[in-house]
């Protein structure tokens, strides 16, 4: 049996500045996370994860991928 990964591309790593900017945009009143994600070429679940990390820990770790 062949060992094939379902992931075709390597995992992306985003800078802390980019993550923080996405969190700031998504935290604005009336912000649409799906639209912000689409405009920046990322999945909206990634932004929701960053929002949760920011709210829980007050920071977004550089060590965390996407």
QUICOR-V817947 format. One line per field, one symbol per residue. ss: DSSP state (H for helix, E for strand, L for the rest). phi: phi as a letter, one per 40 degrees, with the letter a starting at -180 (. if undefined). burial: I if it has 9 or more other ideal C-beta (glycine too) atoms within 8 Angstrom, else O. A space follows every 50 residues. Layout:
ss->???
phi->???
burial->???
//
This chain:
ss->LLLLLLLLLLLLLLLHHHHHHHHHHHHLLLLLHHHHHHHLLLLHHHHHHH HHHHHHHLLLLLLLLL
phi->.ccbccccbcccbbccccccccccccccdgcbcccccdcbgbcccccccc ccccccbgabccccce
burial->OOOOOOOOOOOOOOOOOOIIOIIOIIOOOOIOIOOIIOOOOIOIOIIIOI IOIIOOOOOIOOOOOO
//
